[in-house]
C-alpha cells in the first residue's frame, strides 16, 4: 500500500495500531493530521517525521510493532540492518572533527558500495535534514538521513556506520557530544522506518554501545553489529 494521504483506517493499518488509539492521538493534537469534511486525513511525510521522533522513546516491543508494520517490498527479509550494512560501509575510526566533516565522511563511506550515484545530492539532503531537526540521540548516537527518500541518487538501500575517537557537537540535548554515527539511505519511507525501528532495538541491547566503542577496527565493528542484529532477530522467532 502506497499513500501520500491516509484516512484514519488506513493509517491505523499502516502503523499496526488500533484505530481508536490513532483517533485519540489526533484529537489531542499529539499526531499531525487535519479534518476535511469531518474526516481525518494524515499526510505520509508528516507521519514519517512524527514517527521518527516518537521512536526515540519507544521500548523494544513498541519498535518491533513499527518494524512489522513497515515491512516493504524492498525490506522483506529477516535481518534488515545486516542486509544493507556491508564491511565497506563501516569506518572505524571515522576521521572527522565537525558535523559537516562527519556527514561528508559518511557519504564517502556509503560510496564504497558503488551504489551512490549522486553524493553531492545526498550530502545536501542530509545537511538540510539536520538543519530542520538534529538526528542526535541520547547516548552519543546520531542517525543522519535525508528528509525524504532519494531513489535517483543511489541504488540499493545503504547503511553506513562510523565512530570518531572523540565526541563532537552534533545537536545533542544539553550540548551532549556524539561519537557513533549511522547514515541511513533507504529507497522508500517504509524501508526507512523499518530500519530505524530495528536500529533502535539493537541500540537498546544491554552492553552493545559499550562493546561498540571498544572495537578497535572496522571489521570487528561490522561483525558486532551483525551479531547483535542476529541476536535481536532471534527474539522474534
Order of alpha helices (4+ residues) and beta strands (2+ residues): beta-alpha-alpha-beta-beta-alpha-alpha-alpha-beta-alpha-alpha-beta-beta-beta-beta-alpha-alpha-alpha
